[in-house]
Amino acid sequence: MGDAVPDAILDATGLFCPEPVMLLHGKVRDLAAGGLLKVIATDPSTRRDIPKFCLFLGHELVHQEEQQGSYLYWIRKKND
């Protein structure tokens, strides 16, 4: 999954709850329907918050992984 080219990247490195999800909400809003967003975060709470965000709003959490202290997420915006 790491080789998928996202349409946008949100770098939430160093930010803590609730900031990553607040920024994610705005970034997803600006993304075209079906667009792929990569999120980079360092807050462990994103492992809980980002999947819940996707489930609640109907976006697809395509993939998530942990890499050298960072949490990476690929989110596909739902088709409106």
Secondary structure in CASP SS format (residue, H / E / C, confidence):
PFRMAT SS
TARGET T0000
AUTHOR 0000-0000-0000
METHOD secondary structure of the structure
MODEL  1
M C 1.00
G C 1.00
D C 1.00
A C 1.00
V C 1.00
P C 1.00
D C 1.00
A E 1.00
I E 1.00
L E 1.00
D E 1.00
A E 1.00
T C 1.00
G C 1.00
L C 1.00
F C 1.00
C C 1.00
P C 1.00
E H 1.00
P H 1.00
V H 1.00
M H 1.00
L H 1.00
L H 1.00
H H 1.00
G H 1.00
K H 1.00
V H 1.00
R H 1.00
D H 1.00
L C 1.00
A C 1.00
A C 1.00
G C 1.00
G C 1.00
L E 1.00
L E 1.00
K E 1.00
V E 1.00
I E 1.00
A E 1.00
T C 1.00
D C 1.00
P C 1.00
S C 1.00
T H 1.00
R H 1.00
R H 1.00
D H 1.00
I H 1.00
P H 1.00
K H 1.00
F H 1.00
C H 1.00
L H 1.00
F H 1.00
L H 1.00
G C 1.00
H C 1.00
E E 1.00
L E 1.00
V E 1.00
H E 1.00
Q E 1.00
E E 1.00
E E 1.00
Q E 1.00
Q C 1.00
G C 1.00
S E 1.00
Y E 1.00
L E 1.00
Y E 1.00
W E 1.00
I E 1.00
R E 1.00
K C 1.00
K C 1.00
N C 1.00
D C 1.00
END
